[in-house]
Amino acid sequence: DQRRDTHWYRSEVDSYLFQKAVGSGVQARQSEKVTAIKLADDGRSRIQLESGAFVEAELIVDASGAAAVSAALLGTPAITSRMRTSTCAAFAHFRDVKSFSEVFNRRHNDSRADDPFDADDAAQHHLIHDGWVWMLRMNNGITSVGVTAPIGGKGRLAGTAMAQKVETEAVRVLSNRFESFPMLHQVMCDSEIVAPASGILRITRVQRFFDPLVAPNCVMLPTASVTIDPLHSTGIAHAMAGVSRIAEWILQGQSAVVLQDYRNAVLDEAMLIDRMVAMAYWSMPSFQRFCAACMVYFSAAIGCEERIAGGDVPTVFWQAGDDRFVDAVRRCDDVIRSSQDDQSVISTVREIIAPWNSVGLFESPANRYAYTATK
């Protein structure tokens, strides 16, 4: 609405977009599975379906998300080892989740959770030991609740046994409705899982990464190419940016140079986001340091948003094409991971991102900014 976020139920939105696509002339083949892709150097490549039918196309765009169908079928090697972030997740959909704003305001005898808008009307991030909790209240009474936790501690990669141990703990914390965290438990104690029917879902390693340019005539959307982490909610924006850029590329005549630019942009964006996310996870034991790490991301996102709002749509998002900004993020990362005390770290990070801080980040004692209210 005019002042806050609105979270629509994913399956309903997907259905709406699907119907819009069909209404615009897209040929839909439902309940089909792609079993093979045969690329042609010139002319039309062939997509083989499980039913025995096939589709021919001059260009294949993989929008399969985490399935990464083109990479799987064509044997494209993963490049996930390049990523600094390493997390697991456990999540489900719930009914009867109480208002966190009411619980918070009642506990503190004030109205901070309503300023500059009701915190229940936005994506909530609750830090807990060794991770964080998301709460997304949909417009149909369902709330998506999940736990994401770093594997190995302070950004260090860990083996399969450690990953499974952390994942099991995340499931346990969610299953007992956060009984070790009084405020969250108040919010969740009477809730019931409504989906999936099998109960809490789990992901042992959230991150995955493939080169988005599978072949000269086969390209992946960013969300098929890479999953980084839900912490900064970059997935949908990355997907939409990818759709826009690929559509523009098709309309311009499928230049090989533009396609290479798209590939480089997705790779650069992914690596920058990954660094900012990993920086935030590393700093979680200190809330002040964590907030400073988040301000680095906000400066990237807000700067990009303001360019778009001004009619200057960048070819590379999150300022990943700005060498000065990328270097500033690297410097912030070094400072945040240093042995300096928290106040020195915050002061230095504020100074480093000052050229890109147009909205007074670091200035709000409550760490909430009216700028972020939906315009």
Residue, then its C-alpha position, 0 to 999 in steps of 0.5 A: d500500500q502507500r506506506r509499507d510492504t505487501h507480501w502476496y502468497r507465492s503460488e497465487v502470484d505465480s499463477y497470476l503471472f502464468q495466466k498473464a503470459v499465456g494471455s500474451g501468447v506464450q505457448a504453455r506446456q504443463s506437467e512436462k519435464v525437460t529430459a535433454i537439450k541438444l544445442a545447435d551451433d547455428g539454427r535451432s536447438r532442440i529441447q526434448l520433453e519426457s512425453g516424447a515431444f520436443v521444442e525447437a528454439e533459436l535461443i534457450v532461456d533457463a528460468s528453472g530457478a534452483a533446478a538449474v535444468s540447463a546446467a544439469l542436462l548440459g553438464t555445466p560445472a558448479i562454481t559454488s566454491r567461489m562463494r564466501t557465504s555458507t548457510c543452511a535453512a529450515f522453513a514452513h508456512f504457518r497460521d495463527v502467528k501473533s503480531f510481533s509489533e504488539v508483543f514488542n511494544r507491550r514488552h518495552n512499553d512504547s511504540r517503536a515497532d510502529d515507527p515509521f510503519d508497523a513492523d508486521d507490515a514488512a519483512q522481519h529479520h530476527l537475530i538469534h544465536d548462530g543465525w536469524v529468523w525471517m517472518l513474512r506475513m502474507n495477505n491471506g493470513i499465512t506467515s512464512v517463517g524460516v531459520t537461516a544459520p551459517i555453517g561453520g561459524k564466522g563464514r568458515l566453510a564446514g564439512t557435510a557432518m557440520a552442515q547437517k548438525v547445523e541444519t538439524e538445530a535449525v529445524r529443532v528451533l523452528s519445531n519448538r516455536f523458538e521456546s528459548f527466545p521468549m518474544l519470538h515464542q510468544v509470537m509463535c507458540d499457538s501457530e500451526i504449520v499449514a504447508p508443506a504437508s510433509g512439515i518443515l522443509r530444510i536446505t543443507r546448503v542454500q548457496r549454488f552458483f553456475d556460469p549464466l552463459v551455458a552456451p552461446n544460445c543458452v542463457m540462465l536467468p540470475t535465479a537459475s544461475v545463482t542462489i546466494d542467501p535470503l538475508h538481504s532478499t536479493g533474489i526477486a530483484h535479481a530475477m527481474a533485472g535478468v528478465s529485463r536485460i535478456a528481453e532487451w537483448i532479444l529485442q536488440g537482435q541477440s548481439a554476442v557482445v551484449l550477451q557477454d556483458y549480461r554474463n559478466a554483470v550477473l557474475d559481478e553482481a553475485m560476487l558482490i552480493d555474496r561478499m556483503v552477505a558473508m560480511a553480515y554473517w561474520s559480524m552477527p555476534s556483535f549487533q553493532r557490527f552487524c548493523a554496520a555491515c547491513m548499511v554497506y548493503f543498503s548503500a548499494a541497493i539504495g544507490c541503484e534504486e535512485r538511479i532507476a527512479g531517475g530514469d538511468v537504469p544501470t547495466v550492472f545492479w547493486q553498483a557492482g559495475d562501479d570499481r570504486f564502490v566494489d573496492a569500498v565494499r572490500r575495505c569495509d569487509d576488511v575493517i569489519r573482520s578486523s580486531q578493532d573495537d566496534q565503535s572504531v569499526i562503525s566509524t570507519v565503515r561510515e566514512i568509507i561508504a559516505p560517498w554513496n550514503s545519500v539517505g542518512l544511514f547510521e544516523s537513526p538510533a533505532n536503525r529504522y529509516a523512513y526512506t525504506a517506506t514504500k513510496 
